[in-house]
């Protein structure tokens, strides 16, 4: 499940704020509720 994370970062040299976008994959290998390992669907 792809997701985009957008956040503001302060540039060290200039002190200006810059908007960044990171693309991540929200694939779970463990259950977020109980912590058990999930079986892969192959």
Residue, then its C-alpha position, 0 to 999 in steps of 0.5 A: x500500500x503506497x503512501x506519501x508523507x509530506x513535511x516541512x524541513x528547516x535548511x541548516x545553511x539558510x534557515x529557510x523552510x522547505x517542503x519535502x515529500x517522501x514516498x513509502x510503502x506501507x506493507x506490514x510483515x507483522x500484525x500492527x495489533x497483536x504483533x504476529x508475523x503475517x503469512x505472505x501471499x505468493 
